[in-house]
Amino acid sequence: MTSVTTHQSVLFLLLTWTGSSLCGNVLVWPSETSHWFNIKHIIKELIKRGHNVTYIRSSFSLHQHHGQPEGMKTEFLEVALGPDKIEALIDDCLQLWMYEKPYLPPWKFYERVKEVMANIFSTNIQFCNALFWNEGFMEKLRQSKFDVLVADPVTIGAELLALQLKIPFVYTLRFSPGFAMQRHCGQLPTPPSYVPATLSELNSSMTFAQRIENLFSYIIQDYLFSTFWGEWDSFHSEVLGEPTTLCETMGKADIWLIRTYWDFEFPRPLLPNFVFVGGLHCQPANPLPQEMEEFVQGSGEHGIVVFSLGSLVKNLTDEKANLVAEALGQIPQKVLWRYAGEKPKTLASNTKLYDWLPQNDLLGHPKTRAFITHGGTNGIYEAIYHGVPMVGIPLFADQPDNLAHMKGKGVAVVLNFATLRAQDLVDALNTVINDTRYKENVMKLSRIQHDQPMSSLERSVFWIEFVMRHGGAKHLRPAAHNLSWYQYHCLDVLAFLGACLAAFIFLLIKCLFCCRKCKLMKVQKDKTQ
């Protein structure tokens, strides 16, 4: 008995030692709204695998009172801002995209985008100032001996913190602020001939006119956001104590986890340290609450439509709300609508309003026929995962672009929020529900999403653990990071070859001129004789 007990104790100690040796200390950079939603799933999986996870939470965070994954440690940072500041920034974005954009010429729209982004970056810098010049807070982080930092670069500054703590860092993102950061800072090849610019709403098969439009989209976006980079360059140089730039610092990221996949993206070049992890939050549907299940079952053979414009758009103007409610009342399906505003006067008996919906569980329900969505990446991926065709009403940011991808793949009908009419919504719903091609196309994307050697969440955590195990992944970073822009485009080589060609032509002309001159002199000499 003693021998068995001894063996069991030794085995327990070995397992304990092995488990602890595989555990790492992970620091997570703050993020908001849907960005936090994705990071939270990664945090839960890291904790489940035995890692210690610490999250930096600021006093102006929108979700600071929303609970946190069990087992996650929080380092609280006081900033001279409140949650109302973030809400005001979000409201400004919504106002621009939902109500101003349709009536603005492109240059005026980009001017407003610049104004909105200036406010966002100003808040971002205030947060960074509160963090990097708080020596007590920074020392506390240094003493924690973190192995890796995980961040969504929608909030700039994580790359600085990682360098200050001398640890590798991993980005997880849909796209970065400035839209050019993957291209310029990550050195991701992006040929404008067939890779549509972010927010361009184009697909990979472009006409000549669309290629012109796409090229100008890249140029305008680069110019627009380069106006902010100077301030960030100065800030990064000041914090690090040496001349540097935002792009150079961001380019030190070991892995870029991009929250899309080939079911969403059009084929394009990738680098080894760019990994697609779209739909990392997707999971099989759970049973619905009893009251909701009864309402769904009451739909009969017609089924249901799920309607949500995301967590940020809680209500609409009375005019829009009544228009939408009128349209929903004209379809045979029952509708579950996430809506926190005043009950529309035209609301029909087939439509029920909810402050919150278990969206993933509803989309996975066998009676779901269509999903009306604003086009957020998370909602689109849940629809793809469960094979539900979509009616898109994009509102702001990447949503028009996301839905342009879905329209291009034949799984969605896209409507314009500003010009939306009741009949437009009725026709769109009837199209995606009754035209079997939409269901067939989205099921094809669903099969692609499911047919992977590991899930997107497992792939995300694998690469984070890979970086921890190897102290980084610099062997995956291309040599392009060590080249200047003119070297990257071989302009110095072209200039050298051009100079050689010019010298050759010059010498050739000179020789021909000399030969001709010698010949003339000989002729003249012969004449004089």
C-alpha positions in Angstrom: 0.0 0.0 0.0 2.8 2.4 0.9 4.5 1.6 -2.4 1.3 2.4 -4.4 0.8 5.6 -2.4 4.4 6.6 -3.1 4.0 6.0 -6.8 0.8 7.9 -6.9 2.4 10.9 -5.1 5.4 10.8 -7.5 3.0 10.7 -10.5 1.0 13.6 -9.1 4.1 15.7 -8.6 5.3 14.9 -12.1 1.9 15.9 -13.6 1.8 19.1 -11.4 5.4 20.0 -12.5 4.7 19.3 -16.2 1.4 21.3 -16.1 3.0 24.3 -14.4 6.0 24.2 -16.8 3.6 24.6 -19.7 1.7 27.5 -18.2 2.5 31.0 -19.2 1.7 34.6 -18.0 -0.3 36.4 -20.6 -1.0 40.1 -20.5 -4.0 41.4 -22.5 -4.3 44.9 -23.8 -7.7 46.6 -23.3 -10.3 46.7 -26.1 -14.0 47.6 -26.4 -17.3 46.4 -27.7 -17.1 43.5 -30.3 -13.3 43.6 -30.1 -13.5 42.7 -26.4 -16.0 40.0 -27.2 -13.4 38.2 -29.4 -10.5 38.7 -27.0 -12.7 37.3 -24.2 -13.1 34.0 -25.9 -9.3 33.8 -26.3 -8.9 34.6 -22.6 -11.3 31.9 -21.6 -9.5 29.3 -23.7 -6.1 30.4 -22.3 -7.3 30.1 -18.8 -8.9 26.7 -19.5 -5.4 25.5 -20.7 -3.9 26.6 -17.4 -2.3 30.0 -18.3 -2.4 33.0 -16.0 -4.1 35.8 -17.8 -4.0 39.5 -16.7 -6.2 42.1 -18.3 -5.5 45.8 -18.2 -8.8 47.5 -17.5 -9.2 51.3 -17.6 -11.6 53.5 -15.7 -13.4 54.5 -18.9 -14.0 51.0 -20.2 -17.6 50.3 -21.3 -17.5 46.7 -20.0 -15.8 47.3 -16.6 -19.0 46.3 -14.8 -20.0 43.5 -17.2 -18.1 40.7 -15.4 -15.1 38.9 -16.6 -14.0 35.4 -17.5 -13.6 33.3 -14.4 -9.9 33.1 -13.3 -8.8 36.3 -15.1 -6.8 38.8 -13.1 -7.4 42.5 -13.7 -5.0 45.4 -13.4 -7.0 48.6 -13.0 -5.7 51.8 -14.5 -7.3 55.1 -13.5 -7.6 57.5 -16.5 -9.1 61.0 -16.4 -11.9 59.8 -18.7 -15.3 58.2 -18.1 -17.3 55.6 -20.1 -19.4 58.5 -21.4 -16.4 59.6 -23.5 -16.3 56.3 -25.3 -20.1 56.3 -25.8 -19.8 59.8 -27.3 -17.2 58.6 -29.8 -19.4 55.7 -30.8 -22.4 58.0 -31.2 -20.3 60.3 -33.4 -19.3 57.3 -35.6 -23.0 56.2 -35.9 -24.1 59.7 -36.7 -21.5 60.0 -39.5 -22.1 56.6 -41.2 -25.9 56.2 -40.7 -27.2 59.7 -41.3 -24.5 61.9 -42.9 -22.5 59.7 -45.3 -25.4 59.2 -47.9 -25.6 63.0 -48.4 -21.8 63.8 -48.4 -19.5 63.8 -51.4 -16.5 61.5 -51.0 -14.0 64.2 -50.0 -16.4 65.6 -47.4 -17.0 62.1 -46.0 -13.3 61.5 -45.7 -12.9 64.9 -43.9 -15.5 63.8 -41.4 -13.8 60.4 -41.0 -10.6 62.3 -40.3 -12.4 64.4 -37.7 -13.9 61.3 -36.0 -10.6 59.4 -36.0 -8.8 62.5 -34.6 -11.1 62.3 -31.6 -10.6 58.6 -31.2 -6.8 58.9 -31.4 -6.9 61.8 -28.9 -8.6 59.6 -26.4 -6.2 56.8 -27.2 -3.2 59.0 -26.5 -4.7 60.1 -23.2 -5.0 56.5 -22.1 -1.3 55.8 -23.2 -0.1 58.9 -21.3 -1.9 57.6 -18.2 -0.3 54.2 -18.6 3.3 54.8 -19.7 4.0 57.7 -17.3 2.6 55.9 -14.3 5.8 54.4 -13.1 4.2 52.5 -10.2 1.8 50.8 -12.6 4.6 50.0 -15.1 6.8 48.6 -12.4 4.0 46.3 -11.2 3.7 45.0 -14.8 7.4 44.4 -15.0 7.5 42.5 -11.7 4.7 40.2 -13.1 7.2 38.7 -15.6 4.8 38.2 -18.5 5.6 35.9 -21.4 3.5 37.5 -24.1 1.1 40.4 -24.7 -2.1 39.9 -26.7 -3.8 43.0 -28.2 -6.3 44.3 -30.7 -4.5 47.2 -32.4 -7.8 49.2 -32.7 -6.4 50.7 -29.5 -2.8 51.8 -30.3 -0.1 51.4 -27.7 0.2 47.6 -27.0 3.4 47.4 -29.1 5.0 50.0 -27.0 4.1 48.2 -23.8 5.5 44.9 -25.1 8.8 46.6 -26.0 8.9 48.3 -22.6 8.3 44.9 -20.9 10.7 43.1 -23.3 8.2 40.5 -24.3 6.8 39.3 -27.7 3.3 40.4 -28.7 0.5 39.0 -30.8 -2.2 41.1 -32.6 -5.8 39.9 -33.1 -7.8 42.1 -35.4 -10.3 42.4 -38.2 -8.5 45.4 -39.6 -6.4 48.0 -37.9 -6.9 51.8 -37.4 -5.6 53.5 -40.5 -6.4 50.4 -42.6 -2.9 50.6 -43.9 -1.1 49.1 -40.9 -1.3 45.5 -42.2 0.2 46.6 -45.5 2.8 49.1 -44.3 3.6 48.0 -40.8 3.0 44.2 -41.3 4.4 44.3 -44.8 1.4 42.3 -46.1 1.5 42.2 -49.9 -1.6 43.9 -51.3 -1.7 44.2 -55.1 -4.4 46.8 -55.9 -5.2 45.0 -59.1 -7.1 42.3 -57.4 -7.1 42.9 -53.6 -9.9 45.3 -52.7 -9.0 48.1 -50.3 -10.6 47.9 -46.9 -14.0 49.8 -46.9 -14.0 50.0 -50.8 -16.9 47.6 -51.0 -15.3 46.0 -54.0 -14.6 42.3 -54.7 -11.5 40.7 -56.3 -12.9 40.6 -59.8 -12.7 44.3 -60.7 -13.4 46.2 -64.0 -10.9 48.7 -65.2 -12.9 51.5 -63.7 -13.1 49.7 -60.4 -9.3 49.1 -60.4 -8.9 52.9 -60.7 -11.4 53.3 -57.8 -9.5 50.7 -55.8 -6.1 52.4 -56.3 -7.5 55.8 -55.3 -9.1 54.1 -52.2 -5.6 53.0 -51.1 -4.1 56.4 -51.8 -6.8 58.4 -50.0 -6.7 56.1 -46.9 -2.9 56.2 -46.8 -2.9 60.0 -47.0 -5.8 60.4 -44.6 -4.3 58.4 -41.8 -0.7 59.4 -42.4 -1.7 62.8 -41.0 -2.1 61.1 -37.6 1.0 59.0 -37.7 3.4 61.9 -37.1 1.9 62.4 -33.6 2.1 58.7 -32.9 5.7 58.6 -34.2 6.7 61.3 -31.7 4.9 59.6 -28.9 6.6 56.2 -29.6 10.0 57.9 -29.8 9.5 59.7 -26.6 8.4 56.5 -24.7 11.2 54.3 -26.1 13.8 57.0 -25.8 15.1 56.6 -29.3 13.9 57.7 -32.8 11.3 55.3 -34.1 7.9 55.3 -35.8 4.5 53.8 -35.1 4.8 51.5 -38.1 8.3 50.3 -37.2 7.1 49.4 -33.7 3.9 47.7 -34.9 5.9 45.8 -37.4 7.7 44.0 -34.5 4.5 41.9 -33.9 5.3 38.2 -33.9 1.9 37.0 -35.1 -1.1 38.8 -36.7 -4.3 36.8 -36.0 -6.8 38.1 -38.6 -10.4 37.5 -37.6 -11.6 36.3 -41.1 -11.1 33.2 -43.1 -11.3 31.9 -46.7 -15.1 31.6 -46.4 -15.1 35.4 -46.0 -12.0 36.6 -47.8 -11.3 36.7 -51.5 -8.0 34.9 -52.3 -4.9 37.1 -51.7 -1.3 36.8 -50.7 -0.4 36.1 -47.1 2.8 36.0 -45.0 3.7 33.2 -42.6 3.0 35.4 -39.5 -0.5 36.3 -40.7 -3.0 33.7 -39.6 -6.8 33.6 -40.4 -8.9 32.9 -37.3 -12.4 34.0 -38.5 -15.3 32.8 -36.4 -13.2 31.9 -33.3 -16.3 32.6 -31.1 -18.7 30.3 -33.1 -20.1 27.2 -31.3 -23.0 24.8 -31.6 -26.4 26.2 -30.6 -27.7 25.8 -27.1 -31.4 25.3 -26.2 -33.5 28.5 -26.2 -35.3 29.8 -23.1 -38.7 28.2 -22.8 -40.7 31.3 -23.6 -38.6 32.0 -26.7 -38.7 28.4 -27.9 -42.5 28.5 -27.7 -42.7 31.6 -29.8 -40.3 30.0 -32.4 -42.2 26.7 -32.5 -45.4 28.8 -33.1 -44.0 29.8 -36.5 -45.0 26.5 -38.1 -43.5 25.6 -41.5 -42.6 29.2 -42.3 -40.0 29.4 -39.6 -38.4 32.6 -38.1 -36.3 35.6 -39.0 -33.7 36.8 -36.5 -33.1 40.6 -36.6 -30.3 42.4 -34.8 -28.3 45.6 -35.6 -25.7 44.8 -33.0 -25.1 45.9 -29.4 -24.3 49.5 -30.3 -27.5 50.4 -32.2 -30.2 50.0 -29.5 -32.9 52.0 -31.2 -33.8 53.9 -34.4 -35.7 57.0 -35.2 -39.5 56.6 -35.0 -39.8 56.9 -38.7 -37.3 54.1 -39.4 -38.6 51.9 -36.6 -42.2 52.1 -38.0 -41.0 51.5 -41.5 -39.1 48.4 -40.5 -41.9 47.1 -38.3 -44.4 47.6 -41.2 -42.2 45.5 -43.5 -41.7 42.7 -41.0 -45.5 42.5 -40.6 -45.8 41.6 -44.3 -43.8 38.3 -44.2 -45.2 34.9 -43.1 -42.3 34.2 -40.8 -42.2 35.1 -37.2 -39.5 37.7 -36.3 -37.4 38.1 -33.2 -36.0 41.6 -33.2 -33.4 42.9 -30.8 -34.6 46.4 -30.1 -34.5 48.6 -27.0 -36.3 51.6 -28.3 -39.9 52.6 -28.0 -42.3 50.0 -29.4 -43.1 50.9 -33.1 -46.8 51.8 -33.7 -46.8 49.5 -36.8 -45.5 46.5 -35.0 -47.3 43.4 -36.1 -48.3 40.3 -34.2 -45.7 38.2 -35.9 -42.8 40.3 -34.5 -41.5 40.3 -30.9 -39.1 42.7 -29.4 -36.2 41.7 -27.1 -33.6 43.8 -25.3 -31.2 40.9 -25.8 -31.1 37.8 -28.0 -29.1 34.6 -27.8 -28.1 35.2 -31.3 -25.9 32.2 -31.9 -28.5 29.8 -30.4 -31.2 31.4 -32.6 -29.1 31.2 -35.8 -28.4 27.6 -35.0 -32.1 26.8 -34.6 -33.6 24.6 -37.4 -36.5 27.0 -37.9 -34.3 30.0 -38.7 -34.8 31.0 -42.3 -32.9 34.4 -42.5 -30.8 36.8 -40.5 -31.2 40.6 -40.8 -27.9 42.0 -39.8 -25.9 45.2 -39.7 -22.9 43.3 -41.0 -20.6 43.0 -37.9 -18.0 40.3 -38.4 -19.2 38.3 -35.4 -22.8 38.1 -36.5 -21.8 37.2 -40.1 -19.6 34.4 -38.9 -22.4 33.0 -36.7 -24.6 33.0 -39.8 -22.0 31.3 -41.9 -21.3 28.7 -39.1 -25.0 27.8 -39.0 -25.7 28.2 -42.7 -28.2 31.1 -42.6 -28.7 33.5 -45.5 -28.6 37.2 -44.7 -30.2 40.5 -45.4 -27.6 43.2 -44.7 -28.3 46.7 -43.6 -24.7 48.1 -43.0 -24.4 51.0 -40.7 -20.7 52.0 -40.2 -17.0 51.1 -40.2 -16.3 47.7 -41.8 -19.9 46.7 -42.1 -20.5 47.8 -45.7 -17.3 46.1 -46.7 -18.2 42.9 -44.8 -21.6 42.7 -46.5 -20.1 43.5 -49.9 -18.1 40.3 -49.4 -21.2 38.3 -48.5 -23.1 39.7 -51.5 -20.2 38.8 -53.8 -20.3 35.2 -52.5 -24.1 35.0 -53.1 -25.3 34.7 -49.5 -26.8 38.1 -48.8 -28.9 40.9 -50.2 -27.7 44.3 -49.1 -29.9 47.3 -48.5 -29.1 51.0 -48.0 -30.2 52.2 -44.5 -30.6 55.8 -45.6 -32.9 55.0 -48.5 -34.6 52.0 -47.1 -38.3 51.4 -47.9 -40.6 48.9 -46.4 -41.0 47.1 -49.7 -37.2 46.8 -50.1 -37.0 44.9 -46.9 -39.9 42.7 -47.8 -38.5 41.9 -51.2 -35.0 41.2 -49.8 -36.4 38.8 -47.2 -38.5 36.9 -49.7 -35.5 36.6 -52.0 -33.0 35.1 -49.5 -35.7 32.8 -48.0 -37.3 31.6 -51.2 -34.4 31.6 -53.7 -32.7 28.4 -52.8 -29.3 29.6 -54.2 -28.8 31.8 -51.2 -29.2 28.8 -48.8 -27.0 26.6 -51.0 -24.2 29.2 -51.1 -24.2 29.9 -47.4 -24.2 26.1 -46.7 -21.1 25.9 -48.9 -19.4 28.6 -46.8 -20.5 26.8 -43.7 -18.9 23.6 -44.9 -15.6 25.5 -45.6 -15.8 27.0 -42.1 -16.2 23.6 -40.4 -13.7 21.8 -42.6 -10.5 22.8 -40.8 -7.8 20.7 -39.1 -8.5 22.7 -35.9 -11.0 25.4 -34.9 -10.2 29.1 -35.3 -10.1 29.4 -31.5 -7.7 26.5 -31.2 -5.6 28.0 -33.9 -5.5 31.4 -32.1 -4.4 29.9 -28.9 -1.9 27.6 -30.6 0.0 30.6 -32.1 -0.1 32.5 -28.8 1.4 29.4 -27.0 3.9 29.0 -29.9 5.1 32.6 -29.3 5.4 31.8 -25.6 7.3 28.5 -26.1 9.8 30.1 -28.5 10.1 33.6 -27.1 8.6 35.1 -30.2 8.3 34.1 -33.9 10.8 36.4 -35.6 11.7 33.6 -38.0 8.3 34.2 -39.7 8.8 37.9 -40.2 9.8 38.8 -43.8 13.0 40.6 -44.6 10.8 43.4 -45.9 10.8 44.9 -42.4 14.5 45.7 -42.8 14.1 47.5 -46.1 13.2 51.1 -46.8 10.2 51.8 -49.0 12.3 52.5 -52.0 14.3 49.3 -51.4 11.1 47.3 -51.0 9.8 48.5 -54.4 13.4 48.0 -55.9 13.4 51.7 -56.8 17.2 51.8 -56.0 17.8 48.9 -58.3 15.7 50.4 -61.0 17.5 53.7 -60.6 20.9 51.9 -60.8 19.8 50.0 -63.9 18.4 53.2 -65.4 21.6 55.0 -64.7 23.6 52.2 -66.3 21.4 52.2 -69.3 21.7 56.0 -69.5 25.5 55.8 -69.2 25.6 53.1 -71.9 23.4 55.2 -74.2 25.5 58.3 -73.5 28.8 56.5 -74.2 27.3 54.9 -77.3 26.1 58.2 -78.6 29.5 59.7 -77.7 31.4 57.0 -79.5 29.1 57.4 -82.6 29.7 61.1 -82.5 33.5 60.7 -82.2 33.5 58.1 -85.0 31.4 60.4 -87.2 33.7 63.3 -86.3 36.8 61.3 -87.1 35.3 60.2 -90.4 34.5 63.8 -91.4 38.0 64.9 -90.4 39.4 62.1 -92.6 37.2 63.1 -95.5 38.3 66.7 -95.2 41.9 65.6 -95.0 41.6 63.5 -98.2 40.0 66.5 -100.0 42.9 68.8 -99.0 45.4 66.3 -100.4 
